[in-house]
Amino acid sequence: METLTLELPHGVSLACRVSGPPDAPRVVLLHGFPEGAFIWDGVMQRLGQRWRCIAPDLRGYGESSHPEAVEAYRAKHLVQDIVALIAATGPGPLAALVAHDWGGAVAWNLAAQRPGLLQRLVILNSPHPGTFLRELQLNPAQRAASAYMNELCRPDAEQRLMADDFARMWRFFTLMGEAPWLDEPLRERYRAHWRRGLNGALNYYRASPMRPPQAGDPGAMALEFAPGFVTVCVPTTVLWGMKDVALPPALLDGLERFVPRLTVHRVAQATHWIVHEQEALVAEMIGRALAEA
């Protein structure tokens, strides 16, 4: 596994983990909250004989840039980072953009706005903005499941999350099951990652109105998308852990309205943390998607 730091033209640097032949077709993999590029290591090793795999720490994470302003984490800036990464790592479109959780939010937007930059999209447990908006506005169960998002917007959220050896952070992983994959070496890797600061990661939640309403903040209730604005026309594979309690499977309902070239794989024995839980399956399904491109 190689590491490199990309200095992007707009002043942001992204620390990346890289594997595979330099001249092979590129696959870019985006992590979510509260993770880092390292979650993809096993998947990249499985794909690396044939594909050039590039996994950045997103802005605000790890050794990548940590802008202080909340506004710096709006969707347009996050998309700009990945557009610049694609341009910096080779000519032509990606073979695939693969993304989980918040990385998926970036990927959905990029695929809708700049479809020529990728041949295929692979999404893991990350809701499309069209179905997520619908569920937040109309489904009380989704608003309850997403209530933690407002907690992460608190001014003191970083201090709360770092207290007592990151006690509240570990609960994100363990509330959906026993998480036997979360062994002590992996915990130490997360500790080192989080000690670099959590405010950047939390600013993703603060910068986005896509969250449940609360007193003085309409959140998602004030939003409206024209369907064409969030339509993704590139071939898309969605892999969904069906035991995800934060992002229930109802978010898949009606997805084909926004993603006409869609394949969905439901994984019964996986939660939101499918990349950790089902590494071999994730790599296999990405490989299948690439073979179909």
N, C-alpha and C positions, 0 to 999 in steps of 0.2 A: 504494500500500500504506500503510495507516494503522498506527499503533502505539497501544496503550493498556495501562494497568496496572489490573488488577482487584484491589481490596482485598476479600478474601473474609471472611465473617463470623467464621470460625474463626481469623483472624489470619495467614493466608497470602496473599501477593500473587503474582499470575501476570502476567508480561509477555506480551502477545499481539500478534500480527500479524493484521490484519483487512483484508478487501477485500469489495466488493460492496455493493449497496443496503442501507441500515440496516433497511428493512422487509421484506426478502426472507427466505424460509425459511433457517434456520441450518444450516450444516455445520461441525462442530468437527473439527479434524485434530490428532492427537497423534503426536509424534515418538518416536524411540527413542534408544538409546545408540549412539554418543556424539554425537548430533546436537542440533538445536535447531529452533525453530519455523520458521526461515528455509528449511529444506529444502522446505517446502510452497509457497514463493512462486510458482513457475512454475505449479503445479497450481491455486493459488488464482486467479491471473490468468486462467487458462483457464475457470474456473468462475464468476468474479466478476460476470459480466453478469446472472446469474439467481439466484445464491445469496449469502447473507451468510456468508462463510467466516471462521472464527476459529481461529487456531493459537496455542496458548500454549507458551511455554517451560515444561515441567513443573517441579514443585518440585525444587530442587537444580541447576537448569540456568540459565545465562545470567543475566538480570536478575530472574528470579523468586526467591522466598524460598529460602534455603539453610539449613534447620534442621540443627543439628549432630548431634543424636541419631540413631543408626541406626534406632531404633524408629519415628522419624517417617516412615520410608519404607516402612512396612508397607502392604500392599494397601489396607486400610480407609481409611488417610489419603489415599492417592493417588486412590482413588475419590471420597472426600469432596471433594477439590479440584475434580474435574470436575463432580460434581453441583452444587456451588456455582457454578461457572462457567456451567452451563446456566441456572440460576435467575437469574443476574445479567445475562444477555445477551438475555433475551426471554421472553415467555410461551409455554407449550405445549412439546411435545417437539421435539427436533431433527429436521430432515429426514434427517440421517445423522450418525453418528459414524464417523470414518475414522481408522485407526490403524496404525502400523508398529512392529515390534519391541517394546520395553518399553511404548510407548504402547498397543500391542495387548493386552499383559497387563492394563493398566488397563481397557481397553475391554471385553475379554471379561468381566471381573468386573462392571463396571458394567451391561453388558447382561443378565447373568444375574440380578443383584440388583435392578435398577431398570429393567425393560424399558419402563415407561411413559414414560421420558424420551427415547426415541429411536424413530423410525419404521423405521430401517434401520441396519445395521452393515456397515462395509466394513473388512476386515482385509488387511494386506499383510505377508507373511512374519513372522507372529507366531503361535506355536503356541497352540492351545487348551490350557488347563490339564489337561484330561482326557487328551488324546493325548500331551502333553509328559510328564506323569507316567508314563504307560505306557512311553514310549520310554526315559526315564531309568532306570526300574526294570528293564526287560526287555531293552533293546537296548544291548550294549556299544559299538556304533558311535556311538550318540547320546551315551553318557557320554564317549567320547573326543572327540567333536566339541564337547561343552560343557565340556571340562576348563578352558578359559580362564576360566570363571566363577569357579572357585576362586582363580585368580591375581588376579582383580579384587577379591577379598575380603581380600587381604593388607593388613596395616596400613600398609605403605609403598607401596601401589599408586599413590597420587597422585604421589608423587615419581618413581617409576619411569616413569610414563606421561608426565610433563612433561619428562623429561630429553631432551637432545639434540634440541631442536626437535620434541618430541612424536613421536620416532621410532617408539615402539611404537604410538601412536595411528594413525599413517598405515598401519601394517600391517593394522589391522582392515579398511581399505578395499581394500588392494592384494593381500591374500592370496587373494582370489577371482578375480583377473584384473588386467589392466593399469590399469583405472580411468582411461580417458582423460578422463572428466568432471571429474576432480580436478585442475583447473588451478590456477595460482598465485593468482588472485583468490579462488577458493573456499577454498584452503588458508589464506589470510590471514583469511578470514571465520571459519574454524574456529579458528585460533589465538586470535583475539580472544574467541571464545566460550569456549574452554577456559581461557584465562587468568583467567576469573572464578572458577575453582575446579572441581575434578573430584570432590571427596569426596562431594558430594551425589549425583552420578550413580553413583558406586561404591557408595553406601549402598543402592541398589536391590538389588544383588547380595547385600550383607551381610545385609539384612533379610529376604530370602526363602530358605526352605529348598529351593526348587525348583532344585537343582543337583546335580551328581554327588557321590556319597559319597566321603569320604576319611578318613584315619585320625583318629579322634576326632570325626567329624562324619558322621552317617548321611545328611544331605542329604535328597534326595527319597525315599530308601528308607524313611523314617519317616512318610511322608505317606499319606493315604487320603482320597479324595473320594467322597461319595455322589453318584451321577450327577445327581440332581435339583439339587444345590447348584451345579453348573457348567453346567446346561443353558441354552442361549440360544434363546429362542423367537421373537425378532424376525427378520424376513427378513435373511439375512446373505450377503454376497458376499465370497469370499476370493480374493485375487489373489496368486499364489505364483511367485516367481522360482525356477526349477527347478535353477539352478546354485548355490544357497545351500549351502555346505559346513558351516555351523554349524547350520543348521536344515534337514535333508534332507527331501525330499518324503514320506518315510514318516510324517511328522507329520500328513499329510492322511488317512492310512488310518483308517477308522472314525470320521471327524469327524462324519458324519451322525448318529451315535448321540447326540451332544451338541447338535447344531445341526440340527433337523429341517427348517428352511426354508433350505436351503443351496444356493448356487451357487458352484462353484469354477472359476477360470480359471488354468490352468497356463501360465506364460510361459517358453518354452524358453530364450530368450536373455537371461535376467536372473538376477542373483545376489540376495543379501540386500539389496543397495543399489538395489533396483528403483526407488525414488522418484527417485534421481539418474539412473539409466540409461535409464528409460523414462517420462519425465515426461509426454509427450503421451498415451501409452497409459494411464497411471495416471489422468490427468484424464478421458480418454474412458470408462474403465470406471466411475469414480465417477459420471460423468454418466449412464451407462446405468442404474446401480443406482438413482439418484435418480429417473429416469424411470419405473422399475418400482414405486416405493414408493407 
